Amino acid sequence: MKGSAFLAEWFAKVKADFILNFVTGDRWSLILNGLIVTLKITVVAIFIGIAIGIILATIRSTYDMTRNENRSGFKQSLLSFLNSLAKIYLTVIRGTPVVLQLLIIYFVIFASSDNGVLIAALAFGINSGAYVAEIIRGGIMSIDRGQMEAGRSLGFNYFETMRYIIIPQAFKNVLPSLANEFIALLKETSVAGYVAVQDLTRAGNIIRSKTYSAFMPLVAVALIYLAMVMVLTYFVGILERRLRNSER
């Protein structure tokens, strides 16, 4: 009887906490709106990261493939300069915390802007671009050099060969790694609240500050992140299996 009474009391407390944190004042809408903001930031940041990554990977891989050919002239000098800039970018972005980059971009570079969601997406995209660049660069360098020669024999110039032949194959090779990077990006967006963006994590913290109950809202936020990551991981697993099957 004591055990039954304890369970009944515990369930009653959980129910009361649930109602207090999510039902009273329609606080569940804070979680829903925060989830939407988190997904918006993640999707925009993914596109920004891919764009930056492709550009940097093309510059870095082109320099790596041509530096031993003893080329000279303006184009090679420009390529060397761009490669140096890319290396500086990669060193700085990968060597500093993403939350610090977010604060600098929001409070220093775009101090006059009030569009926190867009600025946060830009900051996370810039950060992700550094990692995407190295992933894609590794994929490009793994492609047989004969593919480049095949493109030239078809009448393509260097950039057409990269666009139509090399990069599509490189993407196929690194898709699982890219997917894992984007899963990490989704979790990194949880610090967007530092710049007053009401993302999923901040929504949970707002509820905590109103109800003085930390367990229910924060655990709910953690479970939502866990569910999203598990769904993405599931699809990444399917993607990896299909890629392995296509290579047989």
DATA-V199652 format. One record per backbone hydrogen bond with DSSP energy under -0.5 kcal/mol. CO is the residue of the C=O (numbers start at 1). NH is the residue of the N-H. E is the energy in kcal/mol with one decimal. If there is no record, write none. Layout:
CO;NH;E, CO;NH;E
//
This chain:
1;5;-2.6, 2;6;-2.3, 3;7;-2.4, 4;8;-2.5, 5;9;-2.4, 6;10;-2.5, 7;11;-2.9, 8;12;-2.0, 9;13;-2.0, 10;14;-2.5, 11;15;-2.6, 12;16;-2.3, 13;17;-2.6, 14;18;-2.6, 15;19;-2.6, 16;20;-2.5, 17;21;-2.6, 18;22;-2.5, 18;23;-0.8, 19;23;-0.9, 19;24;-3.2, 22;28;-2.1, 23;26;-2.2, 24;27;-0.9, 26;29;-1.6, 27;30;-1.0, 27;31;-1.0, 28;32;-2.2, 29;33;-2.9, 30;34;-2.3, 31;35;-2.4, 32;36;-2.1, 33;37;-2.3, 34;38;-2.4, 34;200;-0.9, 35;39;-2.4, 36;40;-2.4, 37;41;-2.7, 38;42;-2.3, 39;43;-2.6, 40;44;-2.4, 41;45;-2.5, 42;46;-2.1, 43;47;-1.8, 44;48;-2.3, 45;49;-2.9, 46;50;-2.5, 47;51;-2.3, 48;52;-2.6, 49;53;-2.7, 50;54;-2.7, 51;55;-1.9, 52;56;-2.7, 53;57;-2.7, 54;58;-2.3, 55;59;-2.1, 56;60;-2.9, 57;61;-2.7, 58;62;-2.2, 59;63;-2.2, 60;64;-2.3, 61;65;-2.2, 62;66;-1.2, 63;67;-1.7, 66;69;-1.7, 66;71;-0.6, 67;70;-0.6, 73;77;-2.0, 74;78;-2.9, 75;79;-2.4, 76;80;-2.4, 77;81;-2.2, 78;82;-2.8, 79;83;-2.4, 80;84;-1.9, 81;85;-2.2, 82;86;-2.5, 83;87;-2.3, 84;88;-2.1, 85;89;-2.6, 86;90;-2.6, 87;91;-2.4, 88;92;-2.7, 89;93;-2.7, 90;94;-2.2, 91;95;-1.0, 92;96;-0.5, 93;96;-0.7, 97;101;-1.9, 98;102;-2.3, 99;103;-2.1, 100;104;-2.3, 101;105;-2.5, 102;106;-2.3, 103;107;-2.9, 104;108;-1.9, 104;109;-2.0, 105;110;-2.3, 108;111;-0.7, 110;113;-1.4, 114;116;-1.5, 115;119;-2.1, 116;120;-2.6, 117;121;-2.4, 118;122;-2.4, 119;123;-2.6, 120;124;-2.7, 121;125;-2.3, 122;126;-2.6, 123;127;-2.1, 124;128;-2.8, 125;129;-2.4, 126;130;-0.9, 127;130;-0.7, 127;131;-0.9, 128;132;-2.9, 129;133;-2.3, 130;134;-1.3, 131;135;-1.9, 132;136;-2.9, 133;137;-2.6, 134;138;-2.0, 135;139;-1.7, 136;140;-2.7, 137;141;-2.6, 138;142;-0.9, 140;143;-1.4, 144;147;-2.0, 144;148;-0.5, 145;148;-0.6, 145;149;-1.5, 146;150;-2.2, 147;151;-1.9, 148;152;-2.0, 149;153;-2.1, 150;154;-1.0, 151;154;-0.5, 151;156;-2.1, 152;155;-1.6, 157;161;-2.4, 158;162;-2.2, 159;163;-2.4, 160;164;-2.8, 161;165;-2.0, 161;166;-2.2, 162;167;-2.9, 165;169;-1.2, 166;170;-2.5, 167;171;-2.8, 168;172;-1.7, 169;173;-1.7, 170;174;-1.7, 171;175;-1.0, 174;178;-2.7, 175;179;-2.7, 176;180;-2.0, 177;181;-1.9, 178;182;-2.2, 179;183;-1.7, 180;184;-2.0, 181;185;-2.1, 182;186;-2.1, 183;187;-1.6, 184;188;-2.1, 185;189;-1.5, 187;190;-1.5, 188;191;-1.7, 189;192;-2.1, 191;194;-2.0, 192;195;-1.9, 192;197;-1.2, 193;196;-1.7, 196;198;-0.5, 197;199;-2.0, 199;203;-2.3, 200;204;-1.9, 201;205;-1.9, 202;206;-2.5, 203;207;-2.2, 204;208;-2.1, 205;209;-2.2, 206;210;-1.4, 207;211;-2.4, 208;212;-2.1, 212;214;-0.5, 213;217;-0.6, 214;218;-1.7, 215;219;-2.3, 216;220;-2.0, 217;221;-2.1, 218;222;-2.3, 219;223;-2.5, 220;224;-2.0, 221;225;-2.4, 222;226;-2.6, 223;227;-2.5, 224;228;-2.4, 225;229;-2.6, 226;230;-2.5, 227;231;-2.2, 228;232;-2.4, 229;233;-2.9, 230;234;-2.1, 231;235;-2.0, 232;236;-2.3, 233;237;-2.3, 234;238;-1.9, 235;239;-2.4, 236;240;-2.6, 237;241;-2.1, 238;242;-2.3, 239;243;-2.3, 240;244;-2.3, 241;245;-2.4, 242;246;-2.1, 243;247;-0.9, 244;247;-0.6, 245;248;-1.0
//
